[in-house]
Each structure stands twice: as C-alpha cells, then as structure tokens.
Amino acid sequence: MMQSLSELANSPAPEAVLQGAALCDKAKQHLLEDKYTAALEAVMPLATSGNSLLAEYATEIAIFALDELVDQYYERGDYQTSLSYLNLWLTIQPRSLYAQIRKAEILWWEIGDAKQARRVYRVIAQKHPRCLEAWIGLADIALHLEQYRRAYSDLRRAWTTLSDPEWAYPPTREIVANVLESLYVLTARLLVNLGYVQNAERILLQGVERIDAVSSYVLEELNIVRQLLAKSE
C-alpha cells in the first residue's frame, strides 16, 4: 500500500499540473494586457491535448482570446483571418453554435461564397433544427439564387421555429429585433418575386407594427415595395 502511494506521488502528474497552471496564469495576464495572440499560443497546447489535466480551463481562456481575435480582424476587413480563427475555435469547441453561425455569416455576407456558406448553414440546421439564424441564412441564399421553392421552405421553418428557437447569439432585444426584421424582409422579398407585391407590403407593415423602432433595413424595403406598387397602378 505504501509502495503504491509512493509510486503515485513520484509520478509526473504534479509537475505537469503546475506547468499547465503556470501557462494558464501567463495566458490570463496576456488577456489583461490585450495580447490575445500570445494568450492563445500559451494555452492552445493544453486546450487541444485530450490528456491535459487543465484542458477545460485552458479552453475557456483560448475561446475568450479567439472571440477577441475574430472581432478584431473582422473589423479590419480581414475576413479570411477571422475565418481561420473561427476554424481554430471549432477545433477545440466543435459544437459551438455561435462560432458556426459566425463562420457562415462571414462566408456569405462578407466573402459572398454562397456554396460554402450554404454548406455550413445546412450542417447547423441539421444539428440544430431550431436555430433561427441558420434557416434565415439558408433562405437568404436561396432568394439570392432565385430558388424560390427552397426559400419558401426555409422561411417556413424559420417562422415555425420562432415559437421555440435556439439562439446562436445571446437573445438580447437588439438581436431578437434584428432576427425578426430579417424574417419580415426576406418573406416580403419572396412574395415580391412570386408576384404578391401587396402581400409583401402587408407583411412589412406587420413588422413595423410589431417591432417597436424598426431599423432603416425594414423601412427601405417597404419603400422599395411601395415604389413597385406605384408603378403597377
């Protein structure tokens, strides 16, 4: 029994834990100094090691740094670097709905890669069928490609999901309002393309009524629809 305890005490585990903790402390200090790349480099070996005794803690630090780096490069317009950090994020947290949606949004909104963005959105929708952002993204791409049957199906799923959604972003009032605005606008665009311009106007007016203080996004779309109605008279 004593021999067994002595062998355990003589194992490399105590030293490994101390070294890992020291790396995490160093990374935390880097975060305080806004040195996000240095923080990430310090903890990634721990975060990606399945045998690390501090992997969970290191992963938390890494994700904080990655979130900051994704935003920094996004704001600079360096979308490819943002994507590379999101891909790194997904290697250590593959189920992160937020990281997956951010990746799809950058691929579609900023890079314009409909094929890749749709692929990511589809994977999300399959694994998270109540994710509103995924169905809205799929509908937006389908409308852009003039695939109206698919857009109708995706929008129908989005509206149905609205009663019990799973959110990629924290559902603040601003986020929820933005999602609802997208739903109303995309639905109106589909109706316009199907020839139901008056119905499109009605849908947008419902959005204006139900969403207090709508953004210019909805109002501009309403103006476009009204111009189409005026031309048809």
C-alpha positions as CSV (number, residue, x, y, z in Angstrom):
1,M,0.0,0.0,0.0
2,M,2.8,2.4,1.0
3,Q,4.7,1.5,-2.2
4,S,1.7,2.2,-4.3
5,L,1.2,5.7,-2.7
6,S,4.9,6.4,-3.1
7,E,4.7,5.5,-6.8
8,L,1.8,7.8,-7.3
9,A,3.5,10.7,-5.6
10,N,6.5,10.1,-7.7
11,S,4.5,10.3,-11.0
12,P,5.0,13.3,-13.4
13,A,1.4,14.4,-12.8
14,P,2.1,17.1,-10.1
15,E,4.8,18.7,-12.2
16,A,2.5,18.6,-15.3
17,V,-0.3,20.3,-13.4
18,L,2.0,23.0,-12.0
19,Q,3.4,23.7,-15.5
20,G,-0.1,23.8,-17.0
21,A,-1.4,26.2,-14.3
22,A,1.6,28.4,-14.9
23,L,0.8,28.6,-18.6
24,C,-2.8,29.5,-17.8
25,D,-1.7,32.2,-15.4
26,K,0.6,33.6,-18.1
27,A,-2.2,33.5,-20.6
28,K,-4.6,35.3,-18.3
29,Q,-2.0,38.0,-17.8
30,H,-1.7,38.3,-21.6
31,L,-5.5,38.8,-21.8
32,L,-5.3,41.6,-19.2
33,E,-2.7,43.3,-21.5
34,D,-4.9,42.7,-24.6
35,K,-2.2,40.4,-26.0
36,Y,-4.7,37.9,-27.4
37,T,-2.4,36.1,-29.8
38,A,0.1,35.5,-27.0
39,A,-2.6,34.2,-24.7
40,L,-3.9,31.8,-27.4
41,E,-0.4,30.5,-28.1
42,A,0.2,29.9,-24.4
43,V,-2.9,27.7,-23.9
44,M,-3.6,26.0,-27.2
45,P,-1.3,23.1,-26.5
46,L,-3.2,22.5,-23.3
47,A,-6.6,23.1,-24.9
48,T,-6.0,20.7,-27.7
49,S,-4.5,17.9,-25.6
50,G,-7.0,15.4,-24.5
51,N,-4.7,14.3,-21.7
52,S,-4.2,17.7,-20.2
53,L,-5.4,18.0,-16.7
54,L,-6.3,21.6,-17.3
55,A,-7.8,21.3,-20.8
56,E,-11.2,22.7,-19.8
57,Y,-9.7,25.8,-18.1
58,A,-7.3,26.3,-21.0
59,T,-10.1,26.0,-23.5
60,E,-12.1,28.8,-21.7
61,I,-9.1,31.1,-22.0
62,A,-8.5,30.2,-25.6
63,I,-12.1,30.8,-26.6
64,F,-12.0,34.3,-24.9
65,A,-8.9,35.1,-26.9
66,L,-10.3,33.7,-30.1
67,D,-13.5,35.7,-29.8
68,E,-11.5,38.9,-29.5
69,L,-9.3,38.0,-32.4
70,V,-12.2,37.1,-34.7
71,D,-13.8,40.5,-33.9
72,Q,-10.5,42.4,-34.4
73,Y,-9.8,41.0,-37.8
74,Y,-13.4,41.3,-38.8
75,E,-13.4,45.0,-38.0
76,R,-10.3,45.4,-40.1
77,G,-12.0,43.8,-43.1
78,D,-9.6,40.8,-42.9
79,Y,-12.3,38.2,-43.2
80,Q,-10.0,35.3,-44.1
81,T,-8.1,35.7,-40.9
82,S,-11.3,35.9,-39.0
83,L,-12.4,32.6,-40.6
84,S,-9.0,31.0,-39.7
85,Y,-9.6,31.9,-36.1
86,L,-13.1,30.6,-36.2
87,N,-11.9,27.3,-37.7
88,L,-9.4,27.1,-34.9
89,W,-12.2,27.8,-32.4
90,L,-14.2,24.9,-33.9
91,T,-11.2,22.5,-33.5
92,I,-11.4,22.9,-29.7
93,Q,-15.1,23.5,-29.4
94,P,-16.7,21.8,-32.4
95,R,-20.3,22.2,-31.1
96,S,-20.1,25.9,-30.7
97,L,-23.3,27.2,-32.4
98,Y,-22.0,30.8,-32.2
99,A,-18.7,30.0,-33.9
100,Q,-20.5,28.1,-36.7
101,I,-23.0,30.9,-37.3
102,R,-20.3,33.5,-37.4
103,K,-18.4,31.4,-39.9
104,A,-21.4,31.0,-42.2
105,E,-22.2,34.7,-41.9
106,I,-18.7,35.8,-42.9
107,L,-18.7,33.4,-45.8
108,W,-22.0,34.7,-47.1
109,W,-22.3,38.4,-46.1
110,E,-18.6,39.4,-46.4
111,I,-17.0,37.0,-48.9
112,G,-20.1,36.1,-50.9
113,D,-19.3,32.4,-51.1
114,A,-22.9,31.1,-51.4
115,K,-21.8,27.5,-51.8
116,Q,-19.6,27.2,-48.7
117,A,-22.0,29.3,-46.6
118,R,-24.9,27.2,-47.5
119,R,-23.0,24.1,-46.6
120,V,-22.2,25.5,-43.2
121,Y,-25.8,26.7,-42.6
122,R,-27.1,23.2,-43.7
123,V,-24.9,21.4,-41.2
124,I,-26.1,23.8,-38.5
125,A,-29.7,23.3,-39.4
126,Q,-29.3,19.6,-39.3
127,K,-27.7,19.5,-35.9
128,H,-29.7,22.5,-34.5
129,P,-33.1,22.4,-36.3
130,R,-34.4,25.2,-34.0
131,C,-31.6,27.6,-34.9
132,L,-33.3,30.7,-36.4
133,E,-30.1,32.2,-37.8
134,A,-29.4,29.0,-39.8
135,W,-32.8,29.0,-41.5
136,I,-32.7,32.7,-42.2
137,G,-29.2,32.3,-43.7
138,L,-30.4,29.5,-45.9
139,A,-33.5,31.5,-47.1
140,D,-31.3,34.5,-47.9
141,I,-29.0,32.4,-50.1
142,A,-31.9,30.7,-51.8
143,L,-33.5,34.0,-52.6
144,H,-30.2,35.3,-54.0
145,L,-30.0,32.2,-56.2
146,E,-33.7,32.7,-57.2
147,Q,-34.6,29.3,-55.7
148,Y,-37.9,30.3,-54.5
149,R,-39.3,26.9,-53.5
150,R,-36.3,26.4,-51.3
151,A,-36.6,29.9,-49.9
152,Y,-40.2,29.3,-49.1
153,S,-39.4,26.1,-47.3
154,D,-36.5,27.7,-45.3
155,L,-38.7,30.7,-44.3
156,R,-41.5,28.4,-43.3
157,R,-39.1,26.6,-41.0
158,A,-37.8,29.9,-39.6
159,W,-41.3,31.2,-38.8
160,T,-42.3,27.8,-37.3
161,T,-39.1,27.7,-35.2
162,L,-39.8,31.2,-33.8
163,S,-42.1,29.7,-31.1
164,D,-39.2,27.8,-29.6
165,P,-35.9,29.0,-31.0
166,E,-32.3,28.1,-30.3
167,W,-30.1,31.2,-30.4
168,A,-26.6,31.3,-31.6
169,Y,-26.2,34.9,-30.3
170,P,-27.4,36.0,-26.8
171,P,-31.1,36.9,-27.4
172,T,-30.9,40.5,-26.3
173,R,-33.7,42.7,-27.5
174,E,-31.5,44.1,-30.3
175,I,-30.5,40.7,-31.5
176,V,-34.1,39.4,-31.5
177,A,-35.3,42.5,-33.3
178,N,-32.7,42.1,-36.0
179,V,-33.7,38.5,-36.5
180,L,-37.4,39.4,-36.8
181,E,-36.5,42.2,-39.2
182,S,-34.7,39.7,-41.4
183,L,-37.7,37.4,-41.3
184,Y,-40.1,40.1,-42.4
185,V,-37.8,41.4,-45.1
186,L,-36.9,38.1,-46.6
187,T,-40.6,37.0,-46.5
188,A,-41.5,40.2,-48.3
189,R,-38.8,39.7,-50.9
190,L,-40.1,36.2,-51.6
191,L,-43.6,37.5,-52.0
192,V,-42.5,40.2,-54.4
193,N,-40.6,37.6,-56.6
194,L,-43.7,35.4,-56.6
195,G,-45.8,38.4,-57.8
196,Y,-47.6,39.1,-54.5
197,V,-46.4,42.7,-54.0
198,Q,-49.4,43.8,-52.0
199,N,-48.9,40.9,-49.6
200,A,-45.3,41.9,-49.3
201,E,-46.3,45.4,-48.2
202,R,-48.7,44.0,-45.7
203,I,-46.0,41.7,-44.2
204,L,-43.6,44.6,-43.9
205,L,-46.3,46.8,-42.2
206,Q,-46.9,44.0,-39.7
207,G,-43.2,44.0,-39.0
208,V,-43.2,47.8,-38.5
209,E,-46.2,47.4,-36.1
210,R,-44.9,44.6,-34.1
211,I,-41.2,45.6,-33.8
212,D,-41.0,48.9,-32.0
213,A,-38.5,51.3,-33.6
214,V,-37.6,49.2,-36.6
215,S,-34.3,50.0,-38.4
216,S,-33.9,51.5,-41.8
217,Y,-33.5,48.0,-43.2
218,V,-37.2,47.4,-42.9
219,L,-38.2,50.9,-43.9
220,E,-36.0,50.8,-47.0
221,E,-37.6,47.5,-48.1
222,L,-41.0,48.9,-47.5
223,N,-40.2,51.9,-49.7
224,I,-39.0,49.6,-52.5
225,V,-42.2,47.6,-52.3
226,R,-44.3,50.8,-52.4
227,Q,-42.4,52.0,-55.4
228,L,-43.3,48.7,-57.2
229,L,-46.9,49.1,-56.2
230,A,-47.0,52.7,-57.6
231,K,-45.5,51.5,-60.9
232,S,-48.1,48.8,-61.2
233,E,-51.1,51.2,-60.9
